[in-house]
Amino acid sequence: MTAILPLASQDSAAIEALLDTAFGPGRHRRTAYAIRDGMRWLPDLSYALVEDDGRLAGLDRKSTRLNSSHRCISYAVFCLKKK
């Protein structure tokens, strides 16, 4: 069964690999990354979707946003398994 776990429990390399798969290896040049640069993410509000085999299949990471009317930024990433 697929499980929802704290994102902090997942390997950072697996998180980076999932984001590369979803957005491509050039994702750090995107505007969204410039906006989030220097913002810390909120571990208590961030989750991972983990398959039975331990594969990281998705994530929902909340980040703080300083000097803004928005208290936090949220984004979710899910990758479908190829058959």
trRosetta pair geometry for C-beta under 8 A, 3 or more apart (Angstrom, degrees):
i j d omega theta_ij theta_ji phi_ij phi_ji
1 52 6.3 94 30 -79 27 101
2 49 6.2 4 177 -175 116 90
2 50 6.9 157 -161 79 66 43
2 51 5.8 -35 -106 -109 82 47
2 52 7.0 -74 -71 -38 46 71
2 57 7.0 -60 -135 41 118 146
3 49 7.7 160 82 -155 41 46
3 50 5.0 -22 64 63 90 97
4 47 5.3 6 -176 178 96 130
4 48 7.2 157 -155 77 50 45
4 49 6.0 -23 -99 -98 70 63
4 50 7.7 162 -93 18 20 80
5 9 5.1 -78 150 58 119 137
5 10 7.2 127 93 -48 118 95
5 47 6.8 145 75 -159 32 77
5 48 5.0 -25 66 61 86 98
5 50 5.5 5 12 2 120 128
6 9 4.8 98 73 -11 87 103
6 43 6.7 38 -177 175 112 87
6 46 7.2 66 -166 85 64 70
6 47 6.5 -71 -116 -110 28 59
6 48 7.1 17 102 12 22 95
7 10 5.8 -54 -167 23 49 114
7 15 7.2 71 -173 -100 100 131
7 41 7.8 -62 91 134 144 138
7 43 6.7 -139 65 -138 93 64
7 46 3.9 -54 20 128 136 100
7 47 5.6 -131 -41 -100 88 4
7 48 4.7 130 -103 -40 59 90
7 59 5.7 76 -114 -148 117 108
7 60 7.6 -138 -58 63 126 54
7 61 5.9 102 -120 -93 174 86
8 43 4.4 30 -51 -147 128 117
8 46 7.2 100 -32 78 78 110
9 48 6.9 -125 61 26 91 133
10 14 5.6 -106 171 75 103 124
10 15 5.8 113 112 -54 121 99
10 48 4.7 121 -37 -75 138 163
10 50 7.3 -167 -90 -78 114 117
10 56 5.6 78 -150 -94 138 130
10 59 7.7 -112 41 -96 161 119
11 14 4.3 85 70 3 96 106
11 15 7.1 -165 94 -8 51 82
11 56 7.9 -130 47 -34 83 135
12 15 5.4 -51 -149 35 39 115
12 16 6.3 39 153 -18 68 104
13 16 5.7 -52 -147 38 33 111
13 17 6.3 36 152 -21 64 106
14 17 5.6 -51 -145 36 31 113
14 18 6.4 35 154 -20 63 103
14 56 4.5 120 154 4 118 139
15 18 5.8 -54 -151 34 30 111
15 19 6.5 26 153 -14 64 107
15 48 7.8 -93 -91 -102 95 118
15 56 6.8 -95 -78 161 51 167
15 59 6.4 51 -132 -58 91 162
16 19 5.7 -57 -148 40 32 110
16 20 6.3 36 152 -21 66 105
17 20 5.6 -52 -147 36 32 114
17 21 6.4 34 153 -20 64 104
17 56 7.8 118 71 61 102 123
18 21 5.7 -54 -151 34 31 112
18 22 6.3 24 154 -14 65 109
18 56 5.3 -87 -55 111 136 116
18 57 7.9 154 -123 -152 128 8
18 58 7.5 173 -172 -100 141 21
18 59 6.5 113 106 -5 150 116
18 77 6.2 124 140 118 108 129
18 79 6.0 -145 -153 -6 84 131
19 22 5.7 -57 -142 41 32 108
19 23 5.8 -19 174 25 69 113
19 27 6.3 -134 152 72 98 166
19 77 6.3 -29 -98 -163 66 175
20 23 7.0 -78 -126 58 18 75
20 24 6.8 -33 -167 151 56 10
20 25 5.3 26 -149 -86 104 61
20 27 6.8 -139 -105 3 48 127
21 79 5.2 20 112 -107 128 151
22 77 4.8 -82 -55 -161 175 114
22 78 7.8 106 -103 58 128 24
22 79 5.6 -117 -72 -72 89 100
23 27 3.8 68 115 -99 123 128
23 30 7.1 -78 178 -15 129 151
23 77 7.8 -66 -29 -123 102 129
24 27 5.6 146 70 -50 67 84
26 29 5.2 -32 172 25 87 117
26 30 7.7 110 125 -37 77 86
27 30 5.5 -34 -167 0 53 120
27 33 6.5 122 142 -46 74 134
28 33 5.0 -165 -147 161 44 171
29 33 7.2 50 27 48 11 135
30 33 5.1 97 65 4 79 100
30 34 7.5 -143 103 -3 45 87
31 34 5.5 -55 -152 35 41 113
31 35 6.3 41 152 -22 71 103
32 35 5.7 -52 -150 33 33 113
32 36 6.5 16 157 -5 65 110
32 75 7.8 67 -174 -71 137 160
33 36 5.9 -63 -143 47 33 101
33 37 6.5 62 151 -57 64 87
34 37 5.6 -24 -153 -13 33 120
35 73 7.7 127 126 -87 116 168
36 39 4.9 -89 -164 37 63 122
36 63 5.5 21 -139 124 108 173
36 73 6.7 -122 -94 71 100 150
39 63 4.5 70 126 171 126 117
39 64 5.4 -164 -166 68 97 70
39 65 6.3 -9 -123 -90 140 47
39 66 7.0 -166 -106 0 89 91
39 73 7.4 40 138 29 165 121
40 63 7.0 166 93 -150 30 77
40 64 5.7 20 61 22 76 115
41 46 5.7 36 158 -54 116 153
41 61 5.2 -34 -148 179 139 106
41 62 6.4 124 -164 81 80 47
41 63 4.8 -55 -101 -94 67 73
41 64 7.6 -167 -108 -1 20 73
42 45 4.4 16 108 36 119 108
42 46 6.0 148 82 -26 63 101
42 62 4.5 -35 47 92 112 104
42 63 6.8 -179 -4 -103 84 20
42 64 6.3 110 -52 -47 101 81
42 72 6.5 -31 -8 -132 140 140
43 46 5.7 -69 -131 38 29 110
45 62 4.1 -24 106 32 118 144
45 72 7.3 21 90 162 159 166
45 74 8.0 -90 140 -101 118 106
46 59 7.2 12 180 -180 93 97
46 60 6.4 -166 -147 98 56 62
46 61 4.4 26 -135 -124 120 57
46 62 5.4 -139 -68 22 84 76
47 59 6.9 176 93 -152 49 57
47 60 5.0 11 52 51 88 100
48 56 5.8 -61 -168 -135 118 98
48 58 7.2 150 -165 86 50 54
48 59 5.2 -19 -108 -103 64 83
49 56 7.4 100 74 -166 58 57
49 57 4.8 -71 107 74 100 92
49 58 3.6 17 37 55 125 99
49 59 6.9 -134 14 -64 79 37
49 78 6.7 10 42 -112 148 95
50 54 6.5 -19 -177 -147 110 32
50 55 7.1 156 -158 77 64 38
50 56 5.9 -36 -103 -102 75 51
50 57 6.7 154 -112 13 19 89
51 54 6.9 -34 74 36 76 19
51 55 4.4 1 39 56 120 90
51 56 7.9 -114 8 -47 85 7
51 57 5.1 94 -40 -36 96 124
51 81 7.6 69 -84 -60 151 135
55 81 7.9 85 103 -92 150 115
56 59 7.0 7 179 -52 112 102
57 78 6.6 17 142 -150 79 76
57 79 6.3 -134 -164 59 56 78
57 81 7.1 -45 -124 -48 113 97
58 76 6.8 16 177 179 108 90
58 77 6.0 -177 -150 96 66 56
58 78 3.6 -6 -105 -104 122 74
58 79 6.8 -173 -77 16 69 62
59 76 6.9 -171 96 -148 46 56
59 77 5.2 7 51 52 84 95
60 74 6.7 6 -178 -172 90 100
60 75 7.4 -168 -145 97 55 35
60 76 4.3 -14 -100 -102 84 89
60 77 7.9 -176 -74 21 43 60
61 74 7.5 170 87 -147 39 56
61 75 6.4 -12 58 61 80 78
61 77 8.0 1 7 8 100 103
62 72 5.0 19 -180 162 104 134
62 73 7.0 156 -158 79 56 45
62 74 4.9 -22 -102 -97 78 81
63 72 6.3 159 79 -164 39 82
63 73 4.8 -14 60 59 96 97
63 74 7.8 -179 20 -78 68 35
64 71 7.8 -60 -141 162 66 56
64 72 5.8 -54 -107 -108 38 81
64 73 7.9 8 91 17 7 81
65 68 4.5 -45 139 47 111 137
65 70 4.9 11 71 91 152 97
65 71 6.8 115 46 131 98 13
65 72 5.9 165 2 -116 94 24
65 73 5.3 98 -55 -26 118 96
70 73 6.5 60 133 -67 136 72
